Amino acid sequence: MAGKFTAELWESIAPIYRAILDHPFIRGLTDGSLAEESFRFYVIQDALYLKDFARSLALAAAKSPQDPWCEMFADHAKTALVVERALHESFFKDWGLSPEQVERTPMAPTNLAYTSYLLRVAYAAPFEELLGALLPCYWIYWEVGKALEEKGSPNPLYQRWINTYASEEYASVVRQVLDVTEQAVADLPEGRRTPVRHHFVTTSRYEWMFWDAAYRLETWPVS
């Protein structure tokens, strides 16, 4: 799975990952205690997030120094918009939400901060740094999905979400990105690896914050 560098990245966020697994939003998915209102908030915000994540993936494709990597990230950008959208829309159908209602929902402060950071890195930073910023969204979801799959959920909506990220189909996607990351940093001097680590830790923190924002039903403090 992970190579030497990506294993080092994962070790660097061990406290963050533990905090994610311990968060009441994540624990509530398996013990049934999570309020569906918080899950609905999360799914809507995630749908809004994915639009900018897909743009960041498209920029990763454009910056890729190898053609197969360009093809891979272009495909992932499409998947983020088409396949993941289908998952979200299955939830929206259950809740009677139209696409227009979702589009009219403002981004929560944490979501806007996270996507703004991603897009800034995507536009301004070199390819390997962008990989560092993108990787937590792939990898943390896979690890969370596997951890929650062992427990299951009494709520069929939550179980549907768990099944998506615990699936072998999703695992294969994450392994691709891990492999590209290892190859992309292989010949980099230590000084060029430092920003990659920084972006990886920063967006890992945003992953925790994203679930926390949903749990709190985060709103803007002033309007």
C-alpha angles and dihedrals in degrees: 000000000000120000127214098283097041090046087055090050091052092049089053091061098042092117091048092050091049089051089051093052090046094049114113090233092060095038089048092059091066103032093044094238097116111108110240088227089065092047091050090050089051095049093049092048091046090054089053091045093053093063091063092037088056090051089052090051090050089054089049087055091050092049096044111123092207127057096227090054090049090053092046096052092043087054091047091051089055091045092052090055100038111026099034090042088058089056091050093046091052087060093044090053090054090052096043093242120151123216088246091057091051093048091052092055111105118235112257114243093254092048092051091048092049096047092043089055092048093049093047090054091043093055101035109029132073121260098264092052090051088053089056091053095046099043100076093060089056100038104038091051090052093049092046091048092053093046093050095043089067090060103034125201133259089215112081092209092055091044090054089055092047092049092054096057096036092053124114088232090061091042091058090055092051092048089055092055093045090053093049090049092053091050094044094055097036096101099030120118116241093258091060092050094056096074090048089057091046094053092045093054093043096053090042087060089050089054090059090045092051093058091041091053090053092048090052093041086234119217134176109276091223131029 
